Amino acid sequence: MVRFWVVFIFFLINATFASANLVVQIHLDGVINNGTTKYVVRAVEYAQQKNADFLAIRLNTPGGLLNSTRDIVSAMNASKVPIGVFIGPGGASATSAGTIIAMAANVSGMAPGTNIGAAHPVAGQGQDIKGDMGEKAVNDTVAFIQSQAQLRGRNVQWAEQAIRKSASLAANDAVAEKVVDFVADDFDSFVRKAAEKIGKPFQMVPIEHLEMTKAERVLHFLGDPNVSYMLMVLGGVGLYAEMSSPGLVFPGVVGALCLVLALISFSTLPVNTGAVALLILAVVFFILEAFITSYGLLAVAGIVSMLLGGLFLMDSSTGDLRLSLALLIPVVLAFGSIMLIIGYMFRRESRGRASLELEGQVAEIVALSPSAAHSTAHGRVQLRGEFWDFRWQNEPRKTPAIGTQVRIKSRDQFLLIVEEFVP
């Protein structure tokens, strides 16, 4: 009989501790964007798969995209695992989008010296949204945050003022106004108080910190407004430079890449669509490498585009479909190298066939070397839609200009020997 009770108590204790198995922790630092969304959604799915007792989000954000915030809140509301938001450490804030995320948590706490609020919607560069669109954005956001406040039993009136009047509160005031549940000195203290609030014994449970994946980090970096702006500017300048001086290649390659990344950054292109665009751009770069003398630049651009496209398209945060970087990087490098070799061979063969027909042809100068006397090539000409480096057979009688026509005398591998063209 004694043995029975010993076994019974053992299984009872084991079952008690087995019910409290894991707390998952993630950190949201910086702007809320596509990378943040993928991170939170993956964390919710991971916590559910591990049958965790609690998912704790340490939050410090100046705000971010409303669409990304909606996706995060939707994942939090659908979670079967209780979710807590801790605004910390001291000096951190949950403003704008962060306020809504904190409102949507099952339990929320703040560290001393933190603040919450100032959630009035603004445009991409921080300016007010004017007219009917501004009123529409404000009313929609008010309804959004109020629905979360009602769902979690928080202060609905203050939630509205946080949107309409950019109301803000310090930690102790936020507790007094029933905006958050309590003040916690640090993260461990937050977990203990959250366990008491929820009524689950996970105070002493191991805490697993879930890091961002590489793709999530890249997306989070690209989602920074400053980075988005610079990508758009570089993209426009690069394409303009390429159209102004055809054949430079480098500005056009950089411009195309920057524009696609900027569209992903601004959420104009969904991440998966942007990934497909990058893969298509990679194919275009590889094909152009066979026809344009870029000295491998187009092949390198194709490798970068394919690597980013593969990283975004099949990131491990999207569920069971996982693509390892250990597989992606060697495959992309091998494919890029093969395409570079094929392009070189194709270009050599095609130019070899045409070499007999080049003598006597007339080409047009599209670029001149600033230091022609000390360089192998004196510039670049366009012939039949192709760009060739050239060198003068004899010095011209006068300084040539862009658009000057020249006659081809011979070819030295990829270098054309030319003379002045006299009609």
Buried (B, 14 or more C-beta within 10 A) or exposed (E): EEEEEEEEEEEEEEEEEEEBEBBBBBBBEBBBBBBBBBBBBBBBBBBBEBEBBBBBBBBBBBBBBBEBBBBBBBBBBEBEBBBBBBBBBEEBBBBBBBBBBBBBBBBBBBBBBBBBBBBBBBEEEEEEBEEEEBEEBBEEBBEBBBBBBEEBEBBBEBBBBBBBEBBBBBBEBBBEBEBBBBBBBEBEBBBBBBBEBBEBBBBEBEBBEBEBBEBBEBBBBBBBBEBBBBBBEBBBBBBEBBEEBEBBBBBBBBBBBBBBBBBBBBBEBEBBBBBBBBBEBBBBBBBBBBBBBBEBBBBBBBBBBBBBBBBBBBBBBBEEEEBEBEEBBEBBEEBBEEBBEBBBEEBEEEBEEBEEEBEEBEBEBBBBBEEBEEEEBBBBBBBEEBBBBBBBBEEBEEEBEEEBBBBBBEBEEEBBBBEBEEE
